[in-house]
Amino acid sequence: MNRTWTCGVLVSALWLSSIHFSHAAGAKASVSSAFQDDLVDQVSEVPIDSIQQFVQIYGTVKENYVSEKSDDDLFLQAIKGLVGGLDRYSRYLSHEDYQQLLEYTEGDLATIDFSLALDASKTQWQIKNLRPDSDSAKLGLKNGETVYKIDQQELKNLNAAQVEDALNGSMGSTLQLQLSPLSTPMTLVRNQKLDVADIQSNLLPNGVLVLKVKVFQQDTATQIKRFIDDVPTNRLKAVLIDLRNNPGGLLSSAVESADLFLNQGLIVSTQSRSEGDQQFQALPGNEFSNLKIGILINGRSASAAEVFTAAMKDHQRALVMGEKSYGKGVVQKLFPLENGAALQMTVSHYLTPKGIAIDGVGIRPNIDYPWPSEMKEENYINHVAEQLLKAKL
């Protein structure tokens, strides 16, 4: 107990002395003095008992773990645990990860640093095209290894398009990969940008315009409007907005896209302890007020895609089909650190127009209709489009 208390006092003394040293460092210290004053206030609020317990655990791990760990490794692990344990989205970004994330916008679509190929004889999906110097290789993954699950979804019953969709997501997002039923899931970061069209347009023979929105980017609403305007009025019966596997993107883009079809009312609100609560309202307008709208979602439709879907559903402006969405109803913010790293942390929650929290819940479709793996995607879309035409909104 005496040793623990001594370590606790030592850690506190080193921490406060480092702050004092920074204040004595001249011009550099004056720039960050406000930050350090705030840090002193935060340190003073940390319970001494908690500091003592942490130091005791730290010392036990340092002296008794089977492999020797450096102080830097142990502290980094503690930081990652502190942030990563908050929720499934918050995480610590190394200097390299942070710089890479800054190169892209939130609306960029990305994948991981390898692909998967089907071994038909074993009905197994195996890793391929993994470079020896890649991040995943550094985690211990190897070409030829079988992947059992991605984000709790078994791959053996999925077709190629569904497996590819499971690998893709927004830039900087993570996925959980599991090699076998008994193995521990690994966290991989999607950091390989995909150059794909933001929206794919297809006018079906029955007059349904299918708009496949891959991710909500800055000009998504403008593109949606242009695709609709390009179809002669006498040929256009309905618009089906396909948001399957859409990981989200820009909140502002989702709001602008919903505003195309709503002429009044709340689109989404956010609740935040540090950022303040906000509301986003639809502006008056009747350009597409008589156009029948359908939305197709699945278990990987998330974030901004859910904001758009919830707004349209709550205002009874669209028929939502498919399967329950992912349930990511959070706003995240980057907090740069002095060592060049950063924290990516949740600061707000989305609420639907009816005041329902999206996070961890997802959005239920009006019509449950998952895509059967044995059905061609073209046939699936045609069936969904027919249901939209028959529906009374």
C-alpha positions as CSV (number, residue, x, y, z in Angstrom):
1,M,0.0,0.0,0.0
2,N,2.8,2.4,0.9
3,R,4.5,1.6,-2.5
4,T,1.3,2.3,-4.3
5,W,0.8,5.7,-2.6
6,T,4.4,6.6,-3.3
7,C,4.0,5.8,-7.0
8,G,0.7,7.8,-7.1
9,V,2.4,10.9,-5.6
10,L,5.3,10.4,-8.0
11,V,3.1,10.3,-11.0
12,S,1.2,13.4,-9.9
13,A,4.4,15.2,-9.1
14,L,5.9,14.4,-12.5
15,W,2.7,15.5,-14.2
16,L,2.5,18.8,-12.4
17,S,6.2,19.5,-12.8
18,S,6.0,18.9,-16.6
19,I,3.2,21.5,-16.7
20,H,5.4,23.9,-14.7
21,F,8.3,23.2,-17.0
22,S,6.1,24.0,-20.0
23,H,5.1,27.3,-18.5
24,A,8.9,28.2,-18.2
25,A,9.5,27.5,-21.9
26,G,8.9,31.0,-23.2
27,A,6.8,31.7,-26.2
28,K,5.8,28.2,-26.8
29,A,4.4,28.0,-23.3
30,S,2.4,31.2,-23.7
31,V,0.6,29.7,-26.8
32,S,-0.6,26.6,-24.8
33,S,-0.9,28.2,-21.3
34,A,-4.8,28.2,-21.6
35,F,-4.7,24.5,-22.5
36,Q,-2.4,23.7,-19.6
37,D,-4.4,25.7,-17.1
38,D,-7.4,23.7,-18.2
39,L,-5.4,20.5,-17.8
40,V,-4.5,21.5,-14.2
41,D,-8.1,22.0,-13.5
42,Q,-9.0,18.6,-15.0
43,V,-6.2,16.9,-13.0
44,S,-7.4,18.4,-9.8
45,E,-10.8,16.8,-10.4
46,V,-9.4,13.2,-10.8
47,P,-10.1,11.1,-7.6
48,I,-6.9,10.3,-5.7
49,D,-8.2,6.7,-5.0
50,S,-8.6,6.1,-8.8
51,I,-5.1,7.3,-9.4
52,Q,-3.8,5.0,-6.7
53,Q,-5.6,2.0,-8.1
54,F,-4.4,2.7,-11.7
55,V,-0.8,3.0,-10.5
56,Q,-1.1,-0.3,-8.5
57,I,-2.5,-2.1,-11.6
58,Y,0.2,-0.5,-13.8
59,G,2.9,-1.7,-11.5
60,T,1.5,-5.2,-11.3
61,V,1.3,-5.5,-15.1
62,K,4.7,-4.0,-15.6
63,E,6.4,-6.5,-13.2
64,N,4.4,-9.7,-13.8
65,Y,3.1,-9.9,-17.4
66,V,4.7,-12.8,-19.3
67,S,6.3,-10.5,-21.8
68,E,8.2,-7.3,-21.0
69,K,6.3,-4.2,-22.0
70,S,7.7,-0.7,-22.3
71,D,6.2,2.2,-20.4
72,D,5.2,3.8,-23.8
73,D,3.4,0.6,-24.8
74,L,1.5,0.3,-21.5
75,F,0.4,4.0,-21.5
76,L,-0.7,3.8,-25.1
77,Q,-2.7,0.7,-24.3
78,A,-4.3,2.5,-21.4
79,I,-5.2,5.5,-23.5
80,K,-6.7,3.3,-26.2
81,G,-8.8,1.5,-23.6
82,L,-10.0,4.7,-22.0
83,V,-11.3,6.1,-25.3
84,G,-12.2,2.9,-27.0
85,G,-14.2,1.7,-24.0
86,L,-16.6,4.7,-24.3
87,D,-18.6,3.3,-27.2
88,R,-18.1,1.4,-30.5
89,Y,-17.1,4.5,-32.5
90,S,-14.7,6.5,-30.3
91,R,-11.0,5.7,-30.7
92,Y,-7.4,6.9,-30.3
93,L,-5.7,7.8,-33.6
94,S,-2.0,7.6,-34.0
95,H,-0.2,10.5,-35.8
96,E,-0.2,8.4,-39.0
97,D,-3.9,7.5,-38.7
98,Y,-4.8,11.1,-37.9
99,Q,-2.9,12.5,-40.9
100,Q,-4.4,9.9,-43.2
101,L,-7.9,10.7,-42.0
102,L,-7.4,14.4,-42.6
103,E,-6.6,13.8,-46.2
104,Y,-10.2,12.8,-46.9
105,T,-13.6,14.1,-46.2
106,E,-16.2,12.2,-44.1
107,G,-18.1,11.5,-47.3
108,D,-15.3,9.3,-48.8
109,L,-16.0,5.6,-49.3
110,A,-13.1,3.3,-48.4
111,T,-12.2,-0.4,-47.9
112,I,-9.5,-2.4,-46.1
113,D,-6.1,-3.3,-47.5
114,F,-6.9,-6.7,-48.9
115,S,-9.7,-8.5,-50.7
116,L,-11.5,-11.8,-50.2
117,A,-11.9,-14.7,-52.7
118,L,-14.3,-17.6,-52.5
119,D,-12.9,-21.1,-52.3
120,A,-16.0,-22.8,-53.8
121,S,-14.8,-26.3,-52.7
122,K,-14.9,-25.4,-49.1
123,T,-17.5,-22.6,-49.3
124,Q,-15.0,-20.3,-47.5
125,W,-13.9,-16.7,-48.1
126,Q,-10.1,-16.4,-48.0
127,I,-7.8,-13.4,-47.8
128,K,-5.9,-12.4,-51.0
129,N,-3.9,-9.5,-52.3
130,L,-2.5,-8.7,-48.8
131,R,0.9,-6.9,-49.1
132,P,3.6,-7.8,-46.5
133,D,4.0,-4.2,-45.5
134,S,0.2,-3.5,-45.0
135,D,-1.4,-2.6,-41.7
136,S,-3.4,-5.9,-41.7
137,A,-0.3,-7.9,-42.3
138,K,1.3,-6.2,-39.3
139,L,-1.7,-7.4,-37.3
140,G,-0.8,-11.0,-38.2
141,L,-3.2,-11.6,-41.1
142,K,-1.9,-13.7,-44.0
143,N,-3.0,-14.5,-47.6
144,G,-5.0,-17.7,-47.8
145,E,-6.5,-17.4,-44.3
146,T,-10.2,-18.0,-44.0
147,V,-12.5,-15.2,-42.8
148,Y,-15.4,-16.5,-40.7
149,K,-17.3,-13.2,-39.8
150,I,-17.3,-9.5,-40.6
151,D,-19.2,-7.4,-38.0
152,Q,-20.9,-10.4,-36.6
153,Q,-22.1,-11.5,-40.0
154,E,-21.1,-15.0,-41.2
155,L,-19.7,-14.9,-44.8
156,K,-20.4,-18.5,-45.9
157,N,-24.0,-17.7,-47.0
158,L,-23.2,-14.4,-48.7
159,N,-22.6,-13.8,-52.4
160,A,-19.7,-11.9,-53.9
161,A,-21.6,-8.5,-53.9
162,Q,-22.6,-8.9,-50.3
163,V,-19.1,-9.7,-49.1
164,E,-17.7,-6.7,-51.0
165,D,-20.3,-4.5,-49.4
166,A,-19.3,-5.8,-46.0
167,L,-15.7,-4.7,-46.6
168,N,-16.6,-1.2,-47.7
169,G,-17.6,1.7,-45.5
170,S,-16.7,5.4,-44.8
171,M,-13.1,6.5,-44.7
172,G,-11.6,5.9,-41.2
173,S,-14.4,3.6,-40.0
174,T,-13.6,0.2,-38.5
175,L,-14.9,-3.3,-38.9
176,Q,-14.6,-6.4,-36.7
177,L,-13.1,-9.4,-38.5
178,Q,-13.1,-12.9,-37.1
179,L,-11.1,-15.8,-38.6
180,S,-12.9,-18.7,-36.9
181,P,-15.8,-19.3,-34.5
182,L,-13.4,-19.5,-31.5
183,S,-10.9,-16.7,-32.5
184,T,-10.9,-13.2,-31.0
185,P,-12.3,-10.5,-33.4
186,M,-9.7,-8.1,-34.8
187,T,-10.4,-4.4,-35.5
188,L,-9.4,-3.2,-39.0
189,V,-9.6,0.4,-40.3
190,R,-11.0,1.2,-43.7
191,N,-8.2,3.4,-45.1
192,Q,-8.1,2.6,-48.8
193,K,-10.1,5.1,-50.7
194,L,-12.5,3.8,-53.3
195,D,-13.1,5.8,-56.5
196,V,-16.8,5.1,-57.2
197,A,-19.6,7.2,-58.6
198,D,-21.5,8.9,-55.8
199,I,-24.8,8.0,-57.3
200,Q,-25.8,5.3,-59.9
201,S,-29.0,6.0,-61.8
202,N,-31.2,3.4,-63.6
203,L,-34.7,4.0,-65.0
204,L,-36.6,0.7,-64.9
205,P,-39.2,-0.2,-67.7
206,N,-42.0,0.3,-65.1
207,G,-41.1,4.0,-64.6
208,V,-39.3,3.6,-61.3
209,L,-36.1,5.6,-61.2
210,V,-33.5,3.8,-59.0
211,L,-30.9,6.0,-57.4
212,K,-28.1,4.0,-55.7
213,V,-26.6,6.5,-53.3
214,K,-23.2,5.1,-52.1
215,V,-22.4,7.8,-49.5
216,F,-23.7,11.3,-48.7
217,Q,-21.2,13.8,-50.0
218,Q,-21.3,17.5,-50.5
219,D,-23.2,17.6,-53.7
220,T,-25.5,14.5,-53.2
221,A,-28.7,16.5,-53.0
222,T,-27.8,18.4,-56.2
223,Q,-27.1,15.1,-58.0
224,I,-30.4,13.5,-56.8
225,K,-32.3,16.6,-58.1
226,R,-30.5,16.5,-61.5
227,F,-31.2,12.8,-62.0
228,I,-34.9,13.3,-61.3
229,D,-35.2,16.3,-63.5
230,D,-33.5,14.5,-66.4
231,V,-36.4,12.0,-66.6
232,P,-39.5,13.2,-68.6
233,T,-42.5,13.7,-66.2
234,N,-44.7,11.4,-68.3
235,R,-42.2,8.5,-67.8
236,L,-41.4,8.9,-64.1
237,K,-43.8,6.9,-61.8
238,A,-41.7,6.8,-58.6
239,V,-38.1,7.2,-57.3
240,L,-36.5,4.4,-55.3
241,I,-33.4,5.6,-53.3
242,D,-31.2,2.6,-52.6
243,L,-29.2,3.2,-49.4
244,R,-28.1,-0.3,-48.8
245,N,-24.5,-0.4,-47.4
246,N,-24.4,3.4,-47.3
247,P,-22.2,4.1,-44.3
248,G,-23.4,7.7,-44.0
249,G,-21.1,10.7,-44.8
250,L,-22.0,14.3,-44.3
251,L,-24.9,15.2,-42.0
252,S,-25.5,18.4,-44.0
253,S,-25.8,16.4,-47.2
254,A,-28.5,14.1,-45.6
255,V,-30.4,17.1,-44.4
256,E,-30.3,18.8,-47.8
257,S,-31.4,15.5,-49.5
258,A,-34.4,15.1,-47.2
259,D,-35.2,18.8,-47.8
260,L,-35.8,18.0,-51.5
261,F,-38.9,16.0,-50.6
262,L,-40.1,17.7,-47.4
263,N,-41.7,21.2,-47.4
264,Q,-41.9,21.7,-43.6
265,G,-41.1,20.1,-40.3
266,L,-38.1,18.8,-38.4
267,I,-35.6,16.7,-40.3
268,V,-33.2,15.8,-37.4
269,S,-32.1,17.1,-34.1
270,T,-28.9,16.5,-32.1
271,Q,-28.3,16.4,-28.4
272,S,-24.9,17.2,-26.9
273,R,-23.5,17.9,-23.5
274,S,-20.6,20.0,-24.9
275,E,-21.8,21.1,-28.3
276,G,-25.3,22.2,-27.4
277,D,-28.6,20.9,-28.9
278,Q,-29.4,21.7,-32.5
279,Q,-32.4,21.3,-34.8
280,F,-32.5,21.1,-38.6
281,Q,-35.8,22.1,-40.3
282,A,-37.1,21.6,-43.8
283,L,-37.5,24.7,-45.9
284,P,-40.8,25.5,-47.8
285,G,-40.9,24.0,-51.3
286,N,-43.2,21.8,-53.4
287,E,-41.1,20.8,-56.4
288,F,-41.3,17.0,-55.8
289,S,-44.4,17.0,-53.5
290,N,-46.4,14.6,-55.7
291,L,-43.6,12.2,-56.5
292,K,-43.8,8.8,-54.9
293,I,-40.6,8.0,-53.0
294,G,-39.3,4.6,-51.7
295,I,-36.1,4.0,-49.7
296,L,-34.3,0.7,-49.6
297,I,-32.0,0.0,-46.6
298,N,-30.2,-2.9,-45.0
299,G,-28.1,-3.7,-41.9
300,R,-25.2,-1.6,-43.1
301,S,-27.1,1.6,-43.8
302,A,-25.8,3.9,-41.1
303,S,-25.4,7.4,-39.7
304,A,-26.4,10.1,-42.3
305,A,-28.2,7.4,-44.3
306,E,-30.3,6.7,-41.3
307,V,-30.9,10.5,-40.7
308,F,-32.3,10.8,-44.2
309,T,-34.4,7.6,-43.9
310,A,-35.8,8.5,-40.5
311,A,-36.9,11.9,-41.6
312,M,-38.7,10.6,-44.7
313,K,-40.3,7.8,-42.7
314,D,-41.4,9.9,-39.7
315,H,-43.1,12.4,-42.0
316,Q,-44.7,9.5,-44.0
317,R,-43.0,10.9,-47.1
318,A,-41.5,7.6,-48.2
319,L,-42.1,3.8,-48.1
320,V,-39.0,2.2,-46.4
321,M,-38.2,-1.3,-47.5
322,G,-35.5,-3.9,-46.8
323,E,-34.2,-4.7,-43.4
324,K,-33.4,-2.9,-40.1
325,S,-30.6,-0.3,-40.5
326,Y,-27.3,-0.4,-38.5
327,G,-28.1,2.0,-35.8
328,K,-25.3,4.6,-35.7
329,G,-26.9,7.7,-34.5
330,V,-23.8,9.7,-33.3
331,V,-21.9,12.8,-34.3
332,Q,-18.1,12.5,-33.9
333,K,-15.4,15.1,-33.5
334,L,-11.6,15.0,-33.8
335,F,-9.6,16.3,-30.9
336,P,-5.9,16.9,-31.9
337,L,-3.3,16.1,-29.2
338,E,0.1,17.9,-28.8
339,N,2.0,14.8,-29.8
340,G,0.4,14.8,-33.3
341,A,-2.1,12.1,-32.5
342,A,-5.9,12.7,-32.0
343,L,-9.0,11.4,-30.3
344,Q,-12.0,10.6,-32.5
345,M,-14.8,10.9,-30.0
346,T,-18.6,10.9,-29.9
347,V,-20.0,14.3,-28.9
348,S,-23.7,14.2,-30.0
349,H,-26.6,11.8,-30.6
350,Y,-29.1,12.1,-33.5
351,L,-32.8,12.1,-32.8
352,T,-35.4,11.4,-35.4
353,P,-38.2,14.0,-36.0
354,K,-40.3,11.9,-33.5
355,G,-37.6,12.3,-30.9
356,I,-36.4,8.7,-31.1
357,A,-32.6,7.9,-30.7
358,I,-31.1,6.0,-33.6
359,D,-28.0,4.8,-32.0
360,G,-28.0,1.1,-31.1
361,V,-31.6,0.8,-32.3
362,G,-31.6,1.4,-36.1
363,I,-34.7,2.0,-38.2
364,R,-37.3,-0.6,-39.0
365,P,-38.6,-0.6,-42.6
366,N,-42.3,-0.4,-43.4
367,I,-41.9,-3.6,-45.3
368,D,-39.3,-6.2,-44.2
369,Y,-37.7,-7.6,-47.4
370,P,-34.0,-8.7,-47.0
371,W,-32.2,-9.6,-50.2
372,P,-32.1,-13.4,-50.6
373,S,-28.5,-14.4,-51.4
374,E,-29.7,-16.8,-54.1
375,M,-31.6,-14.0,-55.9
376,K,-29.9,-11.9,-58.5
377,E,-29.7,-8.2,-57.5
378,E,-31.6,-7.1,-60.6
379,N,-34.6,-9.3,-59.7
380,Y,-34.5,-8.1,-56.2
381,I,-34.6,-4.4,-57.2
382,N,-37.4,-5.1,-59.6
383,H,-39.5,-6.8,-56.9
384,V,-38.9,-3.8,-54.5
385,A,-39.8,-1.4,-57.3
386,E,-43.1,-3.2,-57.9
387,Q,-44.0,-3.1,-54.2
388,L,-43.3,0.7,-54.3
389,L,-45.7,1.2,-57.2
390,K,-48.5,-0.8,-55.5
391,A,-48.1,1.0,-52.2
392,K,-50.5,3.7,-51.1
393,L,-48.6,6.6,-49.5
